[in-house]
Amino acid sequence: MSSPLYALVVVLLLSFLRPSTSNPSDVFLLAGQSNMAGRGGVHNNVWDHVIPPECNPDPSIQRFSASLAWEEAHDPLHADIDVYGVCGVGPGMSFANAVRESRAPSGGIGLVPCAVGSSSIDDWSKGGQLYGTLIKRAQAAVSGGGTIKAVLWYQGEKDAVSEELARAYQPKMEKFIGDLRGDLGMPSLLFIQVAIATGQGPYKDIVRAQQKAIHIPNVVTVDALGLQVSEDYVHLTTQGQVQLGKMLASAYLSH
């Protein structure tokens, strides 16, 4: 076989063997603060690199990188997004695997990490950097195809630092949801929020009550209370994150 012909055959074979880089069909936005970014397995600012089987990577699950490119997903999903914290296991991979095992979309699952540790609900308000980045990443993620199926949201611990902030949470959250749906042109976009299990201050229960008082169509609440919490009393452990991901998947699949 001549050299040019051999090279052509190799290129053709590789094109069949190379994983598809097409956009995933079912896209999910992951936003909020550090428990969504994932601190599972992080001890003394060092991640233990333990990946439970529920979080194993799969070619059908992709993540949208900080450089706005799709790639195979693996923990820590937020490593290049939540850059000022040490990221470990979050709920994203166990969520995606549970969805894949129950109702695998033909075009695959896409995760768009956007969470930033220690961010308040005010930090996510329209006009701010986090909100702008969320919209930009969401729109870029589906620019080549695919549909945003849901927002997975875990935030509120920061707003537990004062009673004033805690009691103002509900209206701010409702405005955020409305703004997000409006700017994405998806008025019925499913929004799955996590009722916080911990707080960065003493007003966790007020924030939880504010979260549960949100009664907007297509807003579903998953309660993190009772999930395993690490020694810092703020972040979920790896096992807690795995369980949360399954709970989020169940909420999505049953809605």
C-alpha positions in Angstrom: 0.0 0.0 0.0 1.4 3.4 -1.0 2.2 5.9 1.7 -0.5 8.4 0.8 -3.2 5.7 0.5 -2.1 4.2 3.8 -2.4 7.6 5.5 -5.9 8.1 4.1 -7.0 4.7 5.4 -5.6 5.6 8.9 -7.4 8.9 8.9 -10.7 7.2 7.9 -10.3 4.6 10.6 -9.6 7.2 13.3 -12.6 9.2 12.2 -14.8 6.2 13.0 -13.0 5.4 16.3 -12.9 9.0 17.6 -15.6 9.8 20.2 -18.3 12.2 18.9 -17.7 15.9 19.7 -21.3 16.9 18.8 -23.3 18.8 21.4 -25.2 16.7 23.9 -28.9 16.8 23.5 -29.9 17.2 27.1 -28.1 20.1 28.9 -28.2 20.9 32.6 -27.0 24.1 34.3 -25.3 23.6 37.6 -25.2 26.8 39.7 -25.0 28.1 43.2 -22.2 28.0 45.7 -19.6 25.6 47.0 -21.9 22.6 47.7 -22.9 22.6 44.1 -19.4 23.1 42.9 -18.5 20.2 45.1 -16.3 19.8 48.2 -16.8 16.1 48.7 -13.5 14.5 49.7 -11.8 17.8 50.4 -10.0 17.9 53.8 -7.8 20.7 54.9 -8.0 22.2 51.4 -6.7 19.0 49.8 -9.0 16.7 47.7 -8.5 12.9 48.3 -9.2 12.0 44.6 -11.7 9.3 45.7 -14.3 8.8 42.9 -17.2 6.6 44.0 -18.7 4.3 41.3 -21.8 6.4 41.0 -19.6 9.3 39.7 -17.6 7.3 37.2 -17.2 9.0 33.8 -19.0 7.8 30.8 -18.6 8.8 27.1 -22.2 9.9 27.0 -21.8 12.5 29.7 -20.0 15.7 28.8 -19.1 18.9 30.6 -18.8 22.4 29.3 -15.4 23.7 30.1 -14.3 27.2 31.1 -13.1 27.7 27.5 -16.6 27.0 26.3 -15.9 23.5 24.8 -17.5 20.2 25.4 -15.4 17.4 26.8 -15.9 14.1 28.6 -17.1 14.9 32.2 -15.4 13.8 35.3 -15.0 15.1 38.9 -14.2 17.7 39.9 -16.6 19.2 37.5 -16.0 22.8 38.7 -12.2 22.7 38.8 -11.8 25.4 36.1 -14.9 27.4 37.2 -14.7 27.7 41.0 -11.0 28.5 40.8 -10.6 30.1 44.3 -11.6 27.0 46.1 -10.5 23.4 46.1 -13.1 21.4 44.3 -13.9 17.7 44.8 -17.0 15.6 44.3 -20.3 17.4 43.7 -23.7 16.1 42.8 -23.4 16.5 39.1 -21.8 13.2 38.1 -24.1 11.0 40.2 -27.1 13.0 38.9 -26.0 12.5 35.3 -25.3 8.8 35.8 -28.7 8.2 37.5 -30.4 10.0 34.6 -28.4 8.0 32.0 -29.2 4.7 33.7 -32.9 5.5 33.9 -33.6 7.3 30.7 -30.6 7.8 28.6 -31.1 10.5 26.0 -29.9 9.5 22.5 -27.7 12.5 22.2 -26.1 12.3 25.6 -26.1 14.5 28.7 -24.3 17.8 29.0 -23.4 19.4 32.3 -22.6 23.1 32.5 -20.8 24.0 35.7 -21.3 27.6 36.9 -21.3 27.5 40.7 -18.9 29.6 42.7 -18.1 29.1 46.4 -19.3 31.5 49.1 -21.6 33.4 46.7 -24.8 35.0 48.0 -28.1 35.4 46.2 -27.2 39.0 45.6 -24.1 37.9 43.8 -26.4 36.1 41.3 -28.7 39.0 40.6 -29.1 40.2 37.1 -26.5 42.7 36.1 -23.8 41.0 38.1 -20.8 39.0 36.9 -22.0 35.6 38.0 -25.4 36.1 36.4 -23.8 37.3 33.2 -21.4 34.4 33.1 -24.3 31.9 33.7 -26.3 33.4 30.8 -23.2 33.4 28.5 -22.3 29.8 29.3 -25.9 28.6 29.0 -26.3 30.2 25.6 -22.9 29.0 24.3 -23.6 25.4 25.5 -26.6 25.0 23.2 -25.4 27.3 20.3 -24.5 24.2 18.3 -27.6 22.1 19.3 -29.1 20.6 22.4 -31.7 21.9 24.8 -31.4 23.1 28.4 -33.6 20.7 30.4 -33.2 22.0 33.9 -31.2 24.2 36.3 -29.8 22.5 39.3 -29.4 25.1 42.1 -27.7 24.7 45.5 -27.2 28.0 47.3 -28.2 29.9 50.4 -25.6 29.1 53.0 -24.0 32.5 52.5 -27.4 34.2 53.1 -27.7 32.6 56.6 -25.1 35.0 58.0 -27.7 37.6 59.0 -31.4 37.6 59.8 -32.0 40.4 57.3 -30.4 38.6 54.4 -32.1 35.3 55.3 -35.6 36.9 55.4 -35.0 38.6 52.1 -34.1 35.4 50.3 -37.5 34.4 48.8 -38.2 37.5 46.7 -34.6 37.7 45.5 -34.7 34.1 44.5 -38.0 34.5 42.7 -36.7 37.4 40.7 -33.5 35.5 39.8 -35.6 32.6 38.5 -37.8 35.0 36.5 -34.8 36.9 35.1 -33.0 33.7 34.1 -36.0 32.2 32.3 -36.7 35.5 30.6 -33.1 36.0 29.3 -32.9 32.4 28.1 -36.3 32.6 26.4 -37.5 29.6 28.4 -40.5 30.8 30.6 -41.2 27.2 31.8 -37.6 26.1 32.4 -37.5 23.5 35.1 -35.6 24.8 38.2 -34.6 22.3 40.9 -33.4 24.0 44.0 -31.8 22.3 47.0 -33.1 23.4 50.5 -29.9 24.0 52.4 -28.7 21.6 55.1 -26.1 23.9 56.6 -25.3 27.6 56.8 -22.4 30.0 57.0 -24.3 31.7 59.8 -27.0 31.0 62.4 -30.0 31.7 60.2 -30.1 28.5 58.2 -33.7 27.6 59.2 -35.0 31.0 58.0 -33.3 30.5 54.6 -34.8 27.0 54.4 -38.3 28.4 55.2 -37.8 31.1 52.5 -36.8 28.4 50.0 -39.8 26.2 50.7 -42.1 29.2 50.4 -41.3 29.6 46.7 -44.3 28.3 44.8 -43.6 29.1 41.2 -44.6 26.6 38.4 -41.8 24.2 37.5 -39.8 25.0 40.6 -39.0 21.8 42.5 -37.3 21.6 45.9 -35.0 18.8 47.0 -34.2 18.8 50.7 -30.5 18.2 51.7 -31.3 18.0 55.4 -30.1 14.7 56.7 -27.4 14.2 54.2 -23.9 13.5 55.5 -21.9 16.7 56.3 -18.2 16.9 56.6 -16.1 18.0 59.6 -16.3 21.7 58.6 -20.1 21.6 59.2 -20.8 23.4 55.9 -20.0 21.0 53.1 -21.5 17.7 52.2 -19.2 14.7 52.2 -18.6 12.6 49.1 -21.4 10.2 50.1 -23.7 13.1 50.8 -23.0 14.5 47.4 -23.7 11.1 45.7 -27.0 10.8 47.5 -27.9 14.4 46.6 -27.2 13.8 42.9 -29.5 10.8 43.0 -32.2 12.9 44.7 -31.9 15.6 42.0 -32.1 13.0 39.3 -35.3 11.5 40.8 -36.8 15.0 41.0 -36.0 15.6 37.4 -37.2 12.2 36.1 -40.4 12.4 38.0 -41.3 15.9 37.1 
